[in-house]
Amino acid sequence: MTDKNKDYILNIRVSKETYEKVKDMAKENSESVSALIRKVIKDSEEILGDIFPRKDRWDDIKTFSTEKAARDIVCEKTGKKIKKGSPVVVGQTSSGKRYYFAPGHEPR
């Protein structure tokens, strides 16, 4: 079996009142509590994804500059090594966080 098809177990704690409501709703729909909760999670994920689109990892970058790598570093986008002394594109956020990219691989 591959991870793609593997089920994972998620344990959550709820009040007795909430559990009874969920159990009753599942019974009304002739399904298990687990099946109902899986549907709720799937539907919520779709709805929230529409309301709160996933932010790109680098959306908060305000400026880019080209610098010389002072040490070996890894490109944030490709995961490839950038050797010390090589040109590197630095993306900086307004809070001062810096991301390092191989030239030509910075986010657009």
C-alpha positions as CSV (number, residue, x, y, z in Angstrom):
1,M,0.0,0.0,0.0
2,T,1.4,3.5,-0.9
3,D,1.1,6.6,1.3
4,K,-1.3,7.9,-1.3
5,N,-3.9,5.3,-0.3
6,K,-3.1,5.1,3.4
7,D,-5.6,6.4,5.9
8,Y,-4.5,8.3,8.9
9,I,-6.2,8.5,12.3
10,L,-7.1,11.9,13.7
11,N,-8.2,12.0,17.3
12,I,-10.1,15.0,18.6
13,R,-11.7,15.9,21.9
14,V,-15.2,17.4,21.9
15,S,-17.8,17.9,24.6
16,K,-20.4,15.3,25.2
17,E,-23.1,17.6,23.8
18,T,-21.2,18.1,20.6
19,Y,-20.5,14.3,20.3
20,E,-24.2,13.6,20.8
21,K,-25.2,16.1,18.1
22,V,-22.7,14.6,15.6
23,K,-23.8,11.1,16.5
24,D,-27.5,12.0,15.9
25,M,-26.7,13.7,12.7
26,A,-24.8,10.7,11.4
27,K,-27.6,8.4,12.4
28,E,-30.1,10.6,10.6
29,N,-28.0,10.3,7.4
30,S,-27.4,6.6,7.8
31,E,-23.7,7.0,8.0
32,S,-20.9,6.5,10.6
33,V,-19.6,9.4,12.7
34,S,-16.3,9.0,10.9
35,A,-17.8,9.3,7.5
36,L,-19.7,12.4,8.6
37,I,-16.6,14.0,10.0
38,R,-14.6,13.2,6.9
39,K,-17.3,15.0,4.8
40,V,-17.3,18.0,7.1
41,I,-13.5,18.3,6.9
42,K,-13.5,18.0,3.1
43,D,-16.3,20.5,2.6
44,S,-14.7,22.9,5.1
45,E,-11.4,22.7,3.3
46,E,-13.1,23.5,-0.1
47,I,-15.1,26.4,1.4
48,L,-12.2,27.9,3.4
49,G,-9.9,27.5,0.3
50,D,-12.3,29.7,-1.6
51,I,-12.6,32.3,1.1
52,F,-9.0,32.3,2.2
53,P,-6.8,31.3,-0.8
54,R,-3.5,29.8,0.2
55,K,-0.9,32.5,0.3
56,D,2.2,31.9,-1.8
57,R,5.2,31.3,0.4
58,W,6.9,34.4,-0.9
59,D,4.0,36.8,-1.2
60,D,5.5,39.0,1.6
61,I,8.8,39.7,-0.2
62,K,9.0,43.5,-0.8
63,T,12.5,43.8,-2.4
64,F,15.0,41.8,-4.4
65,S,18.7,42.4,-4.7
66,T,21.6,40.5,-6.2
67,E,24.4,39.8,-3.9
68,K,27.4,37.4,-3.6
69,A,26.9,34.4,-1.3
70,A,29.1,34.7,1.8
71,R,28.7,31.0,2.4
72,D,27.2,27.9,0.7
73,I,23.4,28.2,0.9
74,V,20.4,26.5,-0.6
75,C,18.0,28.0,-3.1
76,E,14.6,28.4,-1.4
77,K,12.8,27.5,-4.6
78,T,14.9,24.7,-6.2
79,G,16.6,23.3,-3.1
80,K,19.9,23.3,-5.0
81,K,23.2,24.4,-3.5
82,I,24.5,27.9,-4.2
83,K,28.2,28.0,-3.7
84,K,30.1,30.6,-1.7
85,G,31.1,33.5,-3.9
86,S,28.3,32.8,-6.5
87,P,25.7,35.4,-7.3
88,V,22.5,35.0,-5.3
89,V,19.1,36.8,-5.4
90,V,17.9,37.9,-2.0
91,G,14.3,38.6,-1.4
92,Q,13.6,40.6,1.7
93,T,10.3,41.1,3.6
94,S,9.3,44.3,5.4
95,S,10.0,42.4,8.7
96,G,13.5,41.7,7.6
97,K,13.2,38.0,6.7
98,R,15.5,37.1,3.9
99,Y,15.0,34.4,1.2
100,Y,17.8,33.2,-1.0
101,F,17.3,32.2,-4.7
102,A,19.6,31.1,-7.5
103,P,19.5,33.8,-10.2
104,G,16.5,33.2,-12.5
105,H,14.6,31.2,-9.9
106,E,13.3,34.0,-7.8
107,P,9.5,34.2,-7.6
108,R,7.7,36.4,-10.0
